[in-house]
C-alpha cells in the first residue's frame, strides 16, 4: 500500500482503508490476508475481477522472509525483542524505498523521516543514542559530499552552465533549505499553528505524504545525486551506526556500478554517456547487506589481517554487541 500510494501523491492515512486501485472498492478483511487472499481470490479483485499484480504476492513473501531473517539474526546476536521490532520496521522501510525509487526515481521524505525517528528512538531506548546520532550525521555528510561533487561536475564542468562556485553554492543552499522544510513540516504535524508558516514559505506540499508526477519529473530533471539519497543516508546511519553505514556504502557503490554496466549493455550505451540510475535501491540493499553481514565480514577481516588484536572492541558496535 505504501509503495503504491506515496509515489502517486497519495497518503497512507487517507483513506484509512485499503481499496482496489482499479475499481476503488473498499476491501474487506478477507481480502487483506497476506499471501492467502491473493491465492484464494484467484489473483483477481473480488469486486471488479481486475487482475492483481504478482508484485503484491512477491512483496508480501519478501517482507515475511526479511522479518524472519532479521528476528533470527538478532536472536543469534543476543539481540532483544525490542531490537527485532525496530529493525523489522526499518527493513520494511528499506523495502518501500527500494521499489519506489526503482520505479519512480524518488524517495518520499516521509520514509526517510520515519527511518531517522526509528533509529534515534531505538538509540534512546537502548542507550546507544550517540552511535545513532553519529551514524545519521556522518553517513549523510558522506552522501551529500558525493552529491556535491557530482553536481558540480555535471553543471559546472561537463555542461558549463555555471561556475564551480555557483554550482556548489546552489547545491548547498537547496539541500539546506530542503532539510529546513522537512523539519518544519514534520514539526507542524505536532504543532498545527506552524503549518501556516510552512505553507507561506514553501506552499502546501506535504513531505510526509506522496509526490505528484510534476514533482517527480522536476526531481529527475535536476540531475546528479538527489537530495532524497542524503536523507535516506541519515535514516540508514541512525539505524546502523556510522561503521556499518559506511560499510553499506561500499556495498551500494558496487551494486550501483553493476547495475550501471547492465543498463549500458541493455541500452547499448557507450562509456561516458549519462544514464539516469536511481541510487536509493542500491543504498537500501547495501544497508541490508551491512546489517546481516557487516559484523561477520569485519570479524573475518580483523582475524585474517590483524590477528586477534583489538577485535572485540573494534567491531562490537551496535545494540547487541558481537
ROVEX-634870 format. One line per field, with one value per residue: residue number from 1; residue in three letters; x, y, z of N, C-alpha, C in turn. Coordinates in steps of 0.001 Angstrom, whole numbers, plus 500000, padded with zeros to 6 digits. Each point is the difference from the previous one (the first is absolute). Layout:
N
seq <- NUM, ...
type <- ala, ...
n.px <- X, ...
n.py <- Y, ...
n.pz <- Z, ...
ca.px <- X, ...
ca.py <- Y, ...
ca.pz <- Z, ...
c.px <- X, ...
c.py <- Y, ...
c.pz <- Z, ...
//
This chain:
322
seq <- 1, 2, 3, 4, 5, 6, 7, 8, 9, 10, 11, 12, 13, 14, 15, 16, 17, 18, 19, 20, 21, 22, 23, 24, 25, 26, 27, 28, 29, 30, 31, 32, 33, 34, 35, 36, 37, 38, 39, 40, 41, 42, 43, 44, 45, 46, 47, 48, 49, 50, 51, 52, 53, 54, 55, 56, 57, 58, 59, 60, 61, 62, 63, 64, 65, 66, 67, 68, 69, 70, 71, 72, 73, 74, 75, 76, 77, 78, 79, 80, 81, 82, 83, 84, 85, 86, 87, 88, 89, 90, 91, 92, 93, 94, 95, 96, 97, 98, 99, 100, 101, 102, 103, 104, 105, 106, 107, 108, 109, 110, 111, 112, 113, 114, 115, 116, 117, 118, 119, 120, 121, 122, 123, 124, 125, 126, 127, 128, 129, 130, 131, 132, 133, 134, 135, 136, 137, 138, 139, 140, 141, 142, 143, 144, 145, 146, 147, 148, 149, 150, 151, 152, 153, 154, 155, 156, 157, 158, 159, 160, 161, 162, 163, 164, 165, 166, 167, 168, 169, 170, 171, 172, 173, 174, 175, 176, 177, 178, 179, 180, 181, 182, 183, 184, 185, 186, 187, 188, 189, 190, 191, 192, 193, 194, 195, 196, 197, 198, 199, 200, 201, 202, 203, 204, 205, 206, 207, 208, 209, 210, 211, 212, 213, 214, 215, 216, 217, 218, 219, 220, 221, 222, 223, 224, 225, 226, 227, 228, 229, 230, 231, 232, 233, 234, 235, 236, 237, 238, 239, 240, 241, 242, 243, 244, 245, 246, 247, 248, 249, 250, 251, 252, 253, 254, 255, 256, 257, 258, 259, 260, 261, 262, 263, 264, 265, 266, 267, 268, 269, 270, 271, 272, 273, 274, 275, 276, 277, 278, 279, 280, 281, 282, 283, 284, 285, 286, 287, 288, 289, 290, 291, 292, 293, 294, 295, 296, 297, 298, 299, 300, 301, 302, 303, 304, 305, 306, 307, 308, 309, 310, 311, 312, 313, 314, 315, 316, 317, 318, 319, 320, 321, 322
type <- unk, unk, unk, unk, unk, unk, unk, unk, unk, unk, unk, unk, unk, unk, unk, unk, unk, unk, unk, unk, unk, unk, unk, unk, unk, unk, unk, unk, unk, unk, unk, unk, unk, unk, unk, unk, unk, unk, unk, unk, unk, unk, unk, unk, unk, unk, unk, unk, unk, unk, unk, unk, unk, unk, unk, unk, unk, unk, unk, unk, unk, unk, unk, unk, unk, unk, unk, unk, unk, unk, unk, unk, unk, unk, unk, unk, unk, unk, unk, unk, unk, unk, unk, unk, unk, unk, unk, unk, unk, unk, unk, unk, unk, unk, unk, unk, unk, unk, unk, unk, unk, unk, unk, unk, unk, unk, unk, unk, unk, unk, unk, unk, unk, unk, unk, unk, unk, unk, unk, unk, unk, unk, unk, unk, unk, unk, unk, unk, unk, unk, unk, unk, unk, unk, unk, unk, unk, unk, unk, unk, unk, unk, unk, unk, unk, unk, unk, unk, unk, unk, unk, unk, unk, unk, unk, unk, unk, unk, unk, unk, unk, unk, unk, unk, unk, unk, unk, unk, unk, unk, unk, unk, unk, unk, unk, unk, unk, unk, unk, unk, unk, unk, unk, unk, unk, unk, unk, unk, unk, unk, unk, unk, unk, unk, unk, unk, unk, unk, unk, unk, unk, unk, unk, unk, unk, unk, unk, unk, unk, unk, unk, unk, unk, unk, unk, unk, unk, unk, unk, unk, unk, unk, unk, unk, unk, unk, unk, unk, unk, unk, unk, unk, unk, unk, unk, unk, unk, unk, unk, unk, unk, unk, unk, unk, unk, unk, unk, unk, unk, unk, unk, unk, unk, unk, unk, unk, unk, unk, unk, unk, unk, unk, unk, unk, unk, unk, unk, unk, unk, unk, unk, unk, unk, unk, unk, unk, unk, unk, unk, unk, unk, unk, unk, unk, unk, unk, unk, unk, unk, unk, unk, unk, unk, unk, unk, unk, unk, unk, unk, unk, unk, unk, unk, unk, unk, unk, unk, unk, unk, unk, unk, unk, unk, unk, unk, unk, unk, unk, unk, unk, unk, unk
n.px <- 500828, 501039, 500467, 498722, 499674, 501123, 500516, 498752, 500677, 499919, 499132, 500807, 499525, 499896, 499048, 499366, 499266, 500163, 500395, 499175, 501204, 499309, 499211, 501056, 499554, 499371, 501190, 499472, 499770, 499070, 499966, 500312, 499694, 501194, 500363, 499281, 499724, 501241, 500305, 499266, 500372, 500913, 500771, 498707, 499635, 499520, 500197, 501159, 500553, 500499, 500994, 500402, 500832, 500855, 500178, 498656, 499860, 500792, 499387, 498818, 500370, 500483, 498939, 499185, 500673, 499979, 498713, 499810, 500666, 499331, 498841, 500235, 500401, 499012, 499225, 500597, 499760, 499131, 499277, 499302, 498826, 500460, 501199, 499360, 499231, 501014, 500774, 498921, 499680, 501262, 499933, 498784, 500573, 501073, 499100, 499308, 501116, 500354, 498756, 499836, 501221, 499899, 498743, 500071, 501184, 499366, 500483, 498770, 499934, 498698, 500458, 500730, 498990, 499163, 500890, 500132, 498680, 499908, 501014, 499575, 498749, 500412, 500747, 498943, 499242, 501040, 499954, 499628, 499446, 501151, 499955, 498706, 500296, 501089, 499282, 498976, 500765, 500735, 499066, 499125, 500995, 500291, 498717, 499820, 501138, 499616, 498813, 500696, 500897, 499006, 499335, 501082, 500291, 498733, 499797, 501106, 500381, 498912, 498931, 500878, 498939, 500854, 500510, 501183, 500330, 499452, 500528, 501167, 499954, 499592, 500886, 500912, 499639, 499855, 501091, 500620, 499484, 500368, 501106, 500101, 499663, 500785, 500942, 499779, 499922, 501042, 500591, 499553, 500384, 501005, 500449, 498696, 500125, 501027, 498876, 499424, 500970, 499844, 498678, 500216, 500891, 499389, 498830, 499064, 501166, 499803, 501184, 499043, 499538, 499217, 500477, 499800, 499428, 499504, 499827, 499539, 499332, 499654, 499796, 499407, 499415, 500037, 500054, 501045, 500542, 498772, 499282, 499129, 501086, 500193, 498694, 500017, 501127, 499348, 498969, 500769, 500679, 498792, 499735, 500985, 500081, 501001, 500558, 498851, 499631, 501227, 499892, 498776, 500725, 500949, 499053, 499487, 501238, 500314, 498867, 500225, 501289, 499661, 499050, 500932, 500855, 499081, 499686, 501310, 500126, 498937, 500410, 501052, 500267, 500669, 501203, 499551, 499020, 499156, 499853, 498717, 500617, 498880, 500527, 498742, 499627, 501095, 499605, 498753, 500380, 500803, 498958, 499192, 500847, 500133, 498670, 499826, 500845, 499653, 499406, 499379, 499776, 499592, 499303, 499545, 499774, 499459, 499345, 499670, 499775, 499248, 499631, 500188, 500907, 499360, 499825, 499964, 500913, 500690, 499350, 499920, 499989, 498998, 498669, 500451, 500977, 501090
n.py <- 498797, 499993, 498894, 499670, 500391, 499880, 499219, 499797, 500639, 498731, 499690, 499619, 501203, 500304, 499083, 499695, 499704, 498734, 500196, 499499, 500013, 498954, 499322, 500106, 498751, 500318, 499567, 498796, 499515, 499266, 501252, 500089, 498710, 500327, 499973, 499605, 501280, 500264, 498904, 500212, 501266, 499081, 500799, 500101, 501257, 499894, 501326, 500304, 498952, 501194, 499658, 499290, 501035, 499190, 501300, 499990, 498859, 500452, 501185, 499384, 499139, 501006, 500729, 498947, 499723, 501291, 500019, 498802, 500418, 501161, 499422, 499086, 500978, 500799, 498929, 499722, 501305, 499248, 500297, 501070, 499755, 500965, 499436, 498846, 500618, 500686, 498925, 499355, 501018, 500046, 498681, 500139, 500955, 499246, 499064, 500880, 500429, 498726, 499623, 500965, 500014, 498682, 500227, 500843, 499524, 499651, 500590, 499617, 501289, 499656, 499206, 500997, 500861, 499067, 499770, 501324, 500161, 498970, 500457, 501256, 499606, 499128, 501000, 500789, 499046, 499934, 501273, 500048, 501035, 500030, 498654, 500069, 500963, 499362, 498886, 500633, 500732, 498953, 499058, 500839, 500366, 498710, 499654, 501001, 499576, 498725, 500349, 500708, 499039, 499109, 500826, 500296, 498708, 499635, 500892, 499977, 498736, 499216, 500572, 500413, 499654, 499653, 500939, 499540, 501245, 500417, 498966, 500143, 501321, 499795, 499019, 500704, 501108, 499317, 499304, 501117, 500659, 498931, 499963, 501326, 499837, 498944, 500668, 501139, 499312, 499279, 501127, 500424, 498726, 500340, 501063, 499791, 500956, 499123, 499322, 501048, 499938, 498690, 500112, 500998, 499174, 498806, 500518, 499297, 499786, 498706, 500209, 499923, 500555, 499875, 499711, 501148, 499709, 501247, 499707, 498824, 500574, 500951, 499005, 499331, 501152, 499990, 498680, 499164, 500005, 499510, 501027, 499212, 499848, 501303, 500199, 499187, 500611, 501114, 499470, 499629, 501130, 500562, 499079, 500190, 501296, 500803, 499058, 499456, 501251, 500280, 498884, 500447, 501113, 499213, 499342, 501190, 500448, 498837, 499981, 501296, 499704, 498909, 500691, 500944, 499018, 499409, 501197, 500260, 498752, 500074, 501232, 499203, 500405, 501104, 499615, 500630, 499293, 501052, 499121, 500375, 499818, 499558, 500753, 500423, 499259, 500510, 501195, 499702, 499423, 501036, 500707, 499242, 500086, 501291, 500062, 499180, 500650, 501215, 499555, 498986, 500881, 500913, 499008, 499584, 501269, 500294, 498849, 500268, 501315, 500020, 498763, 499759, 500880, 500351, 498725, 499701, 500962, 499526, 498838, 500395, 500928, 500695, 499900, 499013, 500790, 499312
n.pz <- 500000, 500816, 499428, 500061, 501230, 500699, 499053, 500364, 500941, 500386, 500940, 500974, 500291, 498720, 499747, 501118, 498945, 499692, 498747, 499086, 499472, 499565, 500839, 500839, 499891, 501125, 500404, 500106, 501223, 499365, 499516, 501288, 500007, 500485, 498758, 501066, 500270, 499669, 500686, 501095, 499716, 499773, 500750, 500409, 499747, 501223, 499802, 499406, 500613, 500319, 499186, 501027, 500033, 499392, 499810, 500172, 499339, 499034, 500139, 500064, 499058, 499261, 500332, 499850, 498876, 499680, 500380, 499401, 498924, 500068, 500324, 499042, 499185, 500417, 499895, 498827, 499817, 500693, 498938, 500311, 500572, 500798, 499945, 500160, 500893, 500505, 499972, 500435, 500776, 500378, 500105, 500562, 500711, 500150, 500260, 500708, 500571, 500109, 500216, 500907, 500494, 500003, 500325, 501038, 500338, 501085, 501088, 500322, 500314, 499954, 499023, 499508, 500165, 499554, 499024, 499879, 500090, 499148, 499267, 500067, 499779, 499087, 499539, 500160, 499479, 499188, 500356, 498720, 500631, 500667, 499986, 500354, 500861, 500401, 499983, 500569, 500804, 500392, 499927, 500563, 500811, 500083, 500086, 500858, 500521, 499875, 500528, 500895, 500124, 500030, 500819, 500694, 499945, 500257, 500961, 500743, 500094, 500051, 500578, 500931, 500735, 500972, 500794, 500375, 500314, 498858, 499346, 500658, 499857, 498757, 499871, 500655, 499328, 498869, 500318, 500372, 498967, 499313, 500727, 499858, 498718, 499898, 500676, 499354, 498870, 500402, 500388, 498807, 499832, 500822, 499346, 499866, 500954, 500060, 499717, 500585, 500915, 500072, 499968, 500860, 500514, 500116, 500313, 499368, 499434, 500064, 500641, 500926, 498891, 498932, 498804, 499402, 498823, 500185, 501301, 499605, 498979, 500862, 500865, 499003, 499644, 501347, 499820, 499880, 501203, 500083, 500521, 499353, 499249, 500171, 499841, 498960, 499653, 500343, 499329, 498982, 500049, 500172, 499085, 499134, 500275, 500303, 500766, 500402, 500258, 500399, 500713, 500312, 500132, 500533, 500674, 500377, 500157, 500558, 500700, 500312, 500166, 500677, 500641, 500164, 500260, 500770, 500528, 500085, 500417, 500836, 500351, 499944, 501228, 499703, 500328, 501084, 499425, 500167, 500962, 500051, 501159, 500581, 500954, 500251, 498925, 499432, 500457, 499600, 498856, 499789, 500464, 499246, 498978, 500277, 500124, 498966, 499191, 500438, 501112, 499368, 499028, 500916, 500599, 498808, 499648, 501191, 499965, 498711, 500119, 501096, 499798, 501259, 499543, 501077, 499679, 501285, 500213, 498983, 500179, 501267, 499040, 500503, 500016, 499215, 499590, 500199
ca.px <- 499172, 500915, 500707, 499056, 499395, 500872, 500503, 498879, 499429, 499024, 500334, 499800, 498998, 498725, 499094, 500612, 499756, 500583, 499029, 500508, 500451, 499255, 498610, 500013, 499077, 500626, 500279, 499652, 501054, 500390, 500773, 501265, 500893, 501196, 500264, 498861, 498924, 500408, 499824, 498606, 499213, 500346, 500814, 499108, 499202, 498712, 498884, 500004, 500674, 501255, 501121, 500859, 501393, 500789, 500921, 499453, 500405, 501454, 500403, 499569, 500911, 501318, 499934, 499970, 501309, 500948, 499669, 500480, 501463, 500410, 499783, 500926, 501363, 500132, 500020, 501340, 500943, 499591, 499166, 498759, 498770, 499900, 500838, 499328, 498893, 500516, 500693, 499009, 499399, 501012, 500070, 498826, 500226, 500970, 499308, 499184, 500925, 500536, 499056, 499548, 501069, 500304, 498987, 499632, 501172, 499780, 499898, 499128, 500632, 499393, 500684, 501288, 499717, 499636, 501214, 500801, 499334, 500185, 501374, 500280, 499200, 500645, 501211, 499639, 499500, 501064, 501181, 501001, 499565, 501178, 500329, 498969, 500179, 501234, 499722, 499111, 500714, 501191, 499675, 499365, 501049, 500737, 499156, 499851, 501272, 500000, 499020, 500548, 501028, 499380, 499221, 500957, 500546, 498993, 499518, 501058, 501125, 499575, 499078, 500489, 498883, 500342, 501350, 500093, 499495, 498546, 499373, 500128, 499127, 498614, 499738, 499970, 498824, 498775, 499877, 499775, 498608, 499187, 499999, 499189, 498615, 499580, 499931, 498864, 498769, 499819, 499645, 498638, 499067, 499829, 499590, 499230, 500149, 501169, 499663, 499839, 501336, 500571, 499296, 500364, 501378, 500261, 498794, 499188, 500528, 500125, 501087, 499703, 499102, 500560, 500448, 499257, 500829, 500810, 501130, 500920, 500685, 500943, 501125, 500798, 500683, 501072, 501265, 500881, 499442, 498916, 500012, 499388, 501045, 500617, 499085, 500002, 501264, 499822, 499172, 500803, 501018, 499384, 499637, 501135, 501232, 500890, 500876, 499241, 499455, 501060, 500156, 498891, 500311, 500835, 499098, 499138, 500781, 500212, 498726, 499663, 500871, 499563, 498746, 500328, 500568, 498891, 499174, 500765, 499984, 498646, 499610, 501059, 500609, 501455, 500629, 500059, 498677, 499255, 498862, 499324, 499865, 499729, 500981, 499304, 499934, 501319, 500232, 499135, 500563, 501273, 499728, 499625, 501199, 500857, 499353, 500118, 501351, 501036, 500800, 500801, 501077, 501011, 500700, 500882, 501097, 500890, 500684, 500890, 501071, 500524, 500061, 498949, 500290, 498970, 498808, 498767, 499555, 499983, 498857, 498861, 499000, 498631, 499287, 500082, 501396, 500460
ca.py <- 501203, 501149, 500059, 500438, 501314, 501166, 500638, 500487, 501156, 499583, 500003, 498694, 500180, 500418, 499420, 499108, 498620, 499577, 499963, 499521, 501152, 500087, 500417, 500797, 499448, 499753, 498579, 499450, 499300, 498782, 500363, 500614, 499048, 499888, 498805, 499098, 500674, 500051, 498672, 499572, 500823, 499652, 501120, 501016, 500763, 499374, 500855, 500369, 498914, 500447, 499191, 500564, 499826, 499037, 500725, 499967, 498735, 499950, 500912, 499397, 498898, 500558, 500653, 498956, 499359, 500933, 500082, 498780, 500048, 501044, 499513, 498903, 500522, 500710, 498979, 499422, 501012, 500369, 501183, 499906, 500146, 501411, 500139, 499358, 500862, 501178, 499661, 499524, 501204, 500601, 499143, 500294, 501323, 499849, 499314, 501033, 500880, 499266, 499889, 501321, 500693, 499229, 500266, 501412, 500864, 500949, 499417, 500869, 500504, 499395, 498750, 500339, 500556, 498872, 499248, 500752, 499904, 498631, 499819, 500809, 499472, 498745, 500367, 500486, 498899, 499012, 500723, 500141, 501176, 500632, 499265, 500287, 501375, 500047, 499337, 500847, 501174, 499616, 499397, 501040, 500910, 499328, 499962, 501367, 500372, 499360, 500712, 501309, 499842, 499581, 501117, 500973, 499433, 500022, 501348, 500974, 499522, 499292, 500822, 501384, 500924, 500927, 499827, 499006, 500612, 500165, 498680, 499504, 500804, 499636, 498671, 500091, 500772, 499245, 498881, 500550, 500434, 498791, 499449, 500888, 499739, 498704, 500123, 500840, 499303, 498917, 500624, 500525, 498915, 500010, 501364, 500442, 501400, 500190, 499663, 501244, 500507, 499118, 500218, 501323, 499977, 498950, 499523, 499022, 498645, 499266, 499022, 498733, 499249, 499636, 500989, 500045, 499670, 501173, 500062, 498924, 500398, 501068, 499381, 499267, 500940, 500708, 499338, 499713, 499226, 500768, 500244, 498872, 499048, 500493, 499774, 498553, 499685, 500350, 498949, 498782, 500217, 500028, 498641, 499075, 500546, 500520, 498986, 499159, 500844, 500188, 498708, 499856, 500819, 499176, 499087, 500769, 500432, 498814, 499653, 501049, 499855, 498798, 500345, 500894, 499203, 499251, 500948, 500399, 498895, 499809, 501168, 500208, 501308, 500030, 500421, 501453, 500576, 500169, 499093, 500154, 498766, 500336, 499453, 499572, 498542, 499476, 500354, 499166, 498642, 500106, 500071, 498659, 499166, 500411, 499560, 498549, 499461, 500965, 499530, 498816, 500371, 500731, 499023, 499215, 500856, 500248, 498750, 499605, 500951, 500607, 499041, 500195, 501213, 501019, 499594, 500171, 501379, 500715, 499702, 499606, 501066, 499564, 499814, 498623, 499572, 498949
ca.pz <- 500000, 500045, 498715, 498975, 500218, 500179, 498773, 499188, 500676, 500994, 501417, 500630, 501059, 499428, 500996, 500980, 499605, 498732, 498908, 498717, 499198, 498744, 500210, 501223, 500985, 501294, 500192, 501302, 500720, 499309, 498812, 500410, 500665, 499151, 499202, 499827, 499265, 498589, 499407, 500060, 499085, 498622, 499486, 499433, 500958, 500279, 499629, 498587, 499297, 499393, 500509, 501045, 499616, 500771, 500871, 501357, 500622, 500156, 501066, 501264, 500310, 500283, 501307, 501022, 500059, 500612, 501426, 500644, 500021, 500945, 501364, 500249, 500115, 501272, 501051, 499956, 500479, 501361, 499989, 500768, 499226, 499624, 498810, 498879, 499566, 499310, 498761, 499032, 499432, 499127, 498815, 499177, 499421, 498911, 498916, 499331, 499274, 498861, 498886, 499560, 499273, 498798, 498978, 499847, 500155, 501090, 501331, 500799, 501216, 501174, 500329, 500614, 501329, 500851, 500275, 500975, 501302, 500491, 500462, 501187, 501113, 500403, 500710, 501335, 500826, 500220, 500483, 498934, 499246, 499416, 498772, 499005, 499544, 499206, 498738, 499208, 499495, 499240, 498699, 499184, 499537, 498917, 498805, 499478, 499387, 498682, 499196, 499656, 498972, 498739, 499471, 499465, 498756, 498939, 499678, 499754, 499209, 498797, 499205, 500068, 500163, 501074, 500513, 501067, 501223, 499897, 500078, 501364, 500853, 499707, 500560, 501456, 500414, 499751, 500928, 501336, 500015, 499991, 501348, 500834, 499603, 500545, 501459, 500365, 499639, 500963, 501275, 499866, 500293, 501453, 500368, 498823, 499591, 499142, 498622, 499237, 499691, 498975, 498736, 499494, 499501, 499015, 499331, 500710, 499848, 501256, 499842, 500636, 499139, 498713, 499036, 498754, 498843, 499657, 500927, 499655, 498770, 500337, 500702, 499017, 499115, 500705, 499712, 501118, 501111, 500575, 501433, 500689, 500383, 501227, 501117, 500230, 500675, 501412, 500606, 500095, 501021, 501327, 500396, 499965, 500556, 498958, 499411, 499082, 498937, 499009, 499336, 499058, 498825, 499132, 499306, 499099, 498840, 499171, 499372, 499048, 498828, 499283, 499315, 498893, 498901, 499392, 499241, 498814, 499039, 499481, 499200, 499015, 500234, 500006, 501245, 500112, 499828, 501237, 500069, 501298, 500769, 501403, 500928, 501210, 500137, 500361, 501399, 500835, 500024, 500707, 501431, 500452, 499973, 501112, 501240, 500165, 499782, 500364, 501135, 499637, 499076, 500767, 500840, 499120, 499555, 501134, 500343, 498915, 499734, 501217, 501090, 500996, 500757, 499995, 499252, 500760, 500134, 498721, 499141, 500804, 500029, 499806, 501272, 500507, 500085, 499082
c.px <- 500863, 500695, 499081, 499591, 500990, 500502, 498892, 499282, 499004, 500519, 499767, 498939, 498637, 499868, 500709, 499799, 500697, 498906, 500674, 500444, 499246, 498577, 499828, 498966, 500756, 500153, 499637, 501149, 500487, 500810, 501433, 500921, 501227, 500135, 498721, 498850, 500318, 499726, 498528, 499099, 500320, 500753, 499147, 499236, 498636, 498840, 499958, 500708, 501272, 501139, 500817, 501448, 500698, 501005, 499492, 500458, 501498, 500467, 499574, 500930, 501382, 500030, 500002, 501351, 501028, 499729, 500548, 501524, 500498, 499856, 500974, 501430, 500203, 499999, 501385, 501032, 499644, 499232, 498705, 498793, 499804, 500838, 499285, 498874, 500524, 500645, 499073, 499295, 500968, 500155, 498837, 500149, 500962, 499369, 499139, 500886, 500498, 499039, 499530, 501069, 500358, 499038, 499812, 501171, 499780, 499904, 499129, 500658, 499436, 500672, 501330, 499808, 499645, 501233, 500892, 499401, 500141, 501393, 500299, 499217, 500589, 501280, 499726, 499615, 501084, 501311, 501115, 499642, 501184, 500417, 499008, 500172, 501240, 499790, 499141, 500768, 501167, 499672, 499324, 501054, 500781, 499183, 499823, 501298, 500101, 499029, 500496, 501018, 499396, 499209, 500915, 500590, 499003, 499673, 501123, 501075, 499568, 499122, 500375, 498855, 500306, 501447, 499981, 499417, 498488, 499282, 500050, 499072, 498538, 499641, 499857, 498765, 498723, 499827, 499808, 498550, 499054, 499916, 499166, 498522, 499478, 499843, 498776, 498672, 499708, 499570, 498572, 498944, 499688, 499471, 499254, 500155, 501202, 499687, 499844, 501344, 500637, 499343, 500331, 501383, 500192, 498766, 499343, 500511, 500220, 501062, 499705, 499045, 500664, 500402, 499092, 500943, 500889, 501226, 501034, 500806, 501029, 501220, 500903, 500812, 501183, 501360, 500825, 499326, 498959, 500132, 499380, 501017, 500673, 499119, 499873, 501272, 499905, 499189, 500793, 501051, 499433, 499674, 501194, 501213, 500975, 500809, 499254, 499410, 501036, 500301, 498904, 500233, 500884, 499173, 499187, 500748, 500240, 498720, 499603, 500832, 499584, 498716, 500259, 500562, 498899, 499139, 500711, 499960, 498621, 499564, 501038, 500576, 501512, 500521, 500116, 498662, 499296, 498739, 499335, 499789, 499736, 500999, 499351, 499891, 501335, 500325, 499174, 500551, 501340, 499820, 499624, 501213, 500935, 499422, 500243, 501448, 501121, 500897, 500788, 501150, 501114, 500795, 500965, 501216, 501010, 500796, 501046, 501220, 500612, 500245, 498855, 500175, 498858, 498716, 498718, 499508, 499835, 498706, 498755, 498951, 498609, 499355, 500163, 501436, 500332, 500435
c.py <- 501254, 500185, 500512, 501462, 501161, 500605, 500494, 501154, 499651, 500071, 498607, 500086, 500412, 499450, 499013, 498535, 499697, 499902, 499462, 501195, 500150, 500528, 500850, 499526, 499714, 498501, 499559, 499238, 498750, 500274, 500393, 499057, 499798, 498624, 499208, 500660, 500049, 498668, 499592, 500809, 499698, 501100, 501077, 500703, 499330, 500779, 500348, 498974, 500440, 499161, 500750, 499711, 498990, 500701, 500018, 498739, 499978, 500898, 499450, 498874, 500518, 500670, 498973, 499326, 500903, 500167, 498787, 499999, 501018, 499514, 498877, 500477, 500702, 499025, 499367, 500966, 500508, 501314, 499760, 500060, 501424, 500281, 499441, 500864, 501169, 499633, 499361, 501181, 500678, 499195, 500264, 501351, 499920, 499317, 500987, 500930, 499320, 500041, 501368, 500700, 499275, 500346, 501477, 500969, 501068, 499225, 500925, 500411, 499334, 498710, 500278, 500563, 498887, 499179, 500686, 499888, 498602, 499814, 500762, 499501, 498695, 500291, 500488, 498854, 498983, 500641, 500057, 501198, 500676, 499318, 500305, 501401, 500133, 499335, 500845, 501154, 499604, 499455, 501015, 500953, 499398, 500010, 501391, 500490, 499389, 500718, 501364, 499895, 499607, 501129, 501057, 499500, 500124, 501418, 500933, 499505, 499335, 500875, 501475, 501006, 501058, 499774, 498966, 500553, 500157, 498663, 499458, 500753, 499647, 498656, 500080, 500755, 499187, 498856, 500467, 500450, 498807, 499389, 500864, 499764, 498696, 500085, 500804, 499317, 498863, 500553, 500523, 498933, 499971, 501353, 500599, 501472, 500257, 499737, 501253, 500575, 499184, 500251, 501357, 500002, 499011, 499519, 498886, 498567, 499362, 498914, 498653, 499163, 499814, 501176, 499980, 499670, 501173, 500107, 498929, 500368, 501092, 499449, 499254, 500953, 500682, 499379, 499769, 499133, 500842, 500182, 498874, 498973, 500429, 499777, 498506, 499576, 500324, 498934, 498714, 500132, 499989, 498600, 499053, 500488, 500331, 498902, 499131, 500819, 500243, 498697, 499772, 500828, 499231, 499009, 500750, 500438, 498837, 499637, 501029, 499904, 498790, 500275, 500915, 499263, 499226, 500916, 500436, 498913, 499857, 501148, 500357, 501416, 499875, 500494, 501520, 500668, 500075, 499132, 500173, 498647, 500391, 499315, 499490, 498494, 499377, 500312, 499116, 498574, 500004, 500054, 498637, 499077, 500343, 499534, 498514, 499507, 500937, 499527, 498733, 500317, 500737, 499048, 499164, 500824, 500224, 498749, 499628, 500906, 500628, 498993, 500264, 501289, 500987, 499604, 500311, 501422, 500683, 499786, 499607, 501095, 499423, 499669, 498610, 499496, 498926, 498786
c.pz <- 500000, 498652, 498901, 500193, 499953, 498690, 499078, 500676, 501079, 501413, 500572, 501094, 499458, 498586, 500903, 499652, 498678, 498940, 498740, 499168, 498681, 500226, 501258, 501025, 501294, 500218, 501416, 500617, 499294, 498742, 500337, 500764, 499107, 499363, 499730, 499239, 498514, 499315, 499961, 499076, 498537, 499284, 499336, 501113, 500155, 499366, 498508, 499128, 499259, 500564, 501043, 499619, 500914, 500913, 501444, 500730, 500267, 501134, 501361, 500417, 500385, 501369, 501120, 500174, 500690, 501490, 500745, 500105, 501015, 501434, 500340, 500186, 501339, 501180, 500077, 500572, 501393, 500045, 500770, 499065, 499544, 498749, 498774, 499466, 499180, 498669, 498975, 499344, 499030, 498714, 499058, 499308, 498813, 498794, 499203, 499172, 498734, 498811, 499496, 499172, 498707, 498869, 499716, 500162, 501075, 501310, 500841, 501311, 501250, 500412, 500682, 501405, 500976, 500365, 501021, 501398, 500599, 500594, 501280, 501212, 500519, 500779, 501410, 500919, 500336, 500435, 498951, 499106, 499321, 498706, 498890, 499426, 499129, 498647, 499086, 499359, 499089, 498626, 499085, 499439, 498836, 498706, 499410, 499363, 498603, 499068, 499557, 498871, 498655, 499376, 499392, 498684, 498852, 499538, 499572, 499031, 498692, 499105, 499977, 500086, 501058, 500390, 501122, 501301, 499992, 500144, 501425, 500946, 499801, 500627, 501520, 500481, 499849, 500988, 501435, 500143, 500044, 501397, 500949, 499723, 500599, 501513, 500425, 499687, 500961, 501356, 499975, 500233, 501496, 500472, 498801, 499624, 499092, 498533, 499137, 499592, 498884, 498649, 499408, 499372, 498853, 499242, 500804, 499860, 501369, 499880, 500625, 499166, 498643, 499145, 498781, 498852, 499603, 500895, 499675, 498762, 500279, 500701, 499028, 499130, 500668, 499730, 501255, 501051, 500702, 501502, 500797, 500442, 501301, 501213, 500305, 500725, 501487, 500718, 500176, 501102, 501405, 500501, 500087, 500773, 498882, 499320, 498989, 498847, 498911, 499276, 498978, 498748, 499029, 499203, 498949, 498745, 499058, 499257, 498958, 498728, 499162, 499225, 498811, 498809, 499270, 499138, 498733, 498929, 499359, 499095, 498937, 500087, 499992, 501339, 500011, 499797, 501349, 499955, 501363, 500674, 501459, 500929, 501282, 500150, 500402, 501461, 500931, 500109, 500732, 501499, 500561, 500039, 501162, 501333, 500254, 499971, 500439, 501117, 499673, 499053, 500733, 500885, 499171, 499581, 501133, 500362, 498946, 499891, 501249, 501112, 500958, 500788, 499840, 499314, 500754, 500039, 498658, 499233, 500787, 500082, 499798, 501339, 500577, 500108, 499004, 500814
//
